[in-house]
Amino acid sequence: MRIASTVWWIAICLALAGCGTINTVFRPDAVASQNLKDSRSHCENVPRIYSGVIYGFCTLNGEPRPEKSLKDQSVLDSAGNAFPVIAIEAVASGVLDTLVLPYTIYRQSKDGSIEIYR
């Protein structure tokens, strides 16, 4: 039982390390833009309000890389399903986006959306 809880904590930490809110709110716009460009996302911009959640969906909407497959990913559960990690990341981004909402509303009105340059 202790090992299972340790695995979940590691999964949560990994999800937070790649959390969309961290990438869009606390890092420069160029980082988020480059990350989405690298993930071959079809998004052209990301609004700053709830940007972490939208960033996650844009990442999921990217084209698959030919050199990587789901079997190569270490975040898959025993059934080969990445849903728990994706769900944890979406919930974490939603919570963090809500906490920084006053700041992101201000930034959206001041700077506009984060543009994804091709």
C-alpha positions as CSV (number, residue, x, y, z in Angstrom):
1,M,0.0,0.0,0.0
2,R,2.9,2.4,0.8
3,I,4.3,1.8,-2.7
4,A,1.0,2.7,-4.4
5,S,0.8,6.0,-2.5
6,T,4.4,6.8,-3.4
7,V,3.7,6.2,-7.0
8,W,0.7,8.5,-6.9
9,W,2.7,11.3,-5.2
10,I,5.4,10.9,-7.9
11,A,2.6,11.1,-10.6
12,I,1.2,14.2,-9.0
13,C,4.6,15.9,-8.8
14,L,5.3,15.1,-12.4
15,A,1.9,16.5,-13.4
16,L,2.6,19.7,-11.5
17,A,6.1,20.0,-13.0
18,G,4.5,20.0,-16.4
19,C,1.4,22.0,-15.3
20,G,0.1,24.3,-17.9
21,T,-0.5,27.1,-15.4
22,I,3.2,27.1,-14.4
23,N,4.1,27.2,-18.1
24,T,1.7,30.0,-19.0
25,V,1.5,32.2,-15.9
26,F,4.9,32.0,-14.2
27,R,7.2,31.6,-17.2
28,P,7.8,33.9,-20.2
29,D,5.3,33.8,-23.0
30,A,8.1,32.6,-25.4
31,V,8.4,29.4,-23.3
32,A,4.7,28.5,-23.6
33,S,4.7,29.4,-27.3
34,Q,7.8,27.2,-28.0
35,N,6.4,24.3,-25.9
36,L,3.2,24.3,-27.9
37,K,5.1,24.7,-31.1
38,D,7.2,21.7,-30.2
39,S,4.2,19.6,-29.4
40,R,2.8,20.4,-32.9
41,S,-0.3,21.9,-31.4
42,H,-2.9,23.3,-33.8
43,C,-3.7,26.2,-31.4
44,E,-2.8,29.6,-32.7
45,N,-3.0,31.4,-29.3
46,V,-3.9,30.7,-25.7
47,P,-6.0,33.2,-23.7
48,R,-4.4,34.0,-20.4
49,I,-7.7,33.4,-18.4
50,Y,-7.6,29.7,-17.5
51,S,-4.5,29.4,-19.7
52,G,-3.2,26.3,-17.9
53,V,-6.3,24.3,-18.7
54,I,-6.3,25.5,-22.3
55,Y,-2.6,24.9,-22.6
56,G,-3.2,21.3,-21.6
57,F,-5.9,20.8,-24.2
58,C,-3.7,22.4,-26.8
59,T,-0.9,20.0,-25.9
60,L,-3.3,17.0,-26.1
61,N,-4.5,18.3,-29.5
62,G,-1.0,18.3,-31.0
63,E,0.1,15.9,-33.7
64,P,1.9,12.7,-32.5
65,R,5.6,12.6,-32.9
66,P,6.6,9.8,-35.2
67,E,9.6,8.9,-33.0
68,K,7.5,8.5,-29.9
69,S,4.7,6.1,-29.1
70,L,2.5,5.7,-26.0
71,K,4.3,2.6,-25.1
72,D,7.5,4.7,-24.6
73,Q,5.8,6.9,-22.0
74,S,6.6,6.2,-18.4
75,V,3.4,7.8,-17.1
76,L,1.1,5.1,-18.3
77,D,-0.6,2.9,-15.7
78,S,-0.6,-0.9,-15.8
79,A,-3.4,-1.0,-18.4
80,G,-1.5,1.4,-20.7
81,N,-3.8,4.3,-19.9
82,A,-2.6,7.8,-19.3
83,F,-6.0,9.2,-18.2
84,P,-5.2,9.4,-14.5
85,V,-2.1,11.6,-15.1
86,I,-4.0,13.8,-17.6
87,A,-6.9,14.2,-15.2
88,I,-4.6,15.1,-12.3
89,E,-2.9,17.7,-14.5
90,A,-6.2,19.2,-15.7
91,V,-7.5,19.4,-12.1
92,A,-4.3,20.9,-10.8
93,S,-4.3,23.5,-13.6
94,G,-7.9,24.3,-13.0
95,V,-7.3,24.9,-9.3
96,L,-4.1,27.0,-9.9
97,D,-5.8,29.0,-12.7
98,T,-8.7,29.8,-10.3
99,L,-6.2,31.0,-7.7
100,V,-4.4,33.3,-10.1
101,L,-7.6,34.5,-11.9
102,P,-7.3,38.2,-10.8
103,Y,-3.8,38.4,-12.2
104,T,-4.6,36.6,-15.5
105,I,-7.7,38.8,-16.0
106,Y,-5.4,41.8,-15.6
107,R,-2.7,40.3,-18.0
108,Q,-5.4,39.4,-20.6
109,S,-6.7,43.0,-20.7
110,K,-3.1,44.4,-20.7
111,D,-1.2,42.0,-23.0
112,G,-3.9,39.9,-24.8
113,S,-3.5,36.2,-25.5
114,I,-0.3,34.3,-25.7
115,E,0.5,33.9,-29.4
116,I,1.9,30.7,-30.8
117,Y,4.4,31.5,-33.5
118,R,5.0,29.0,-36.2
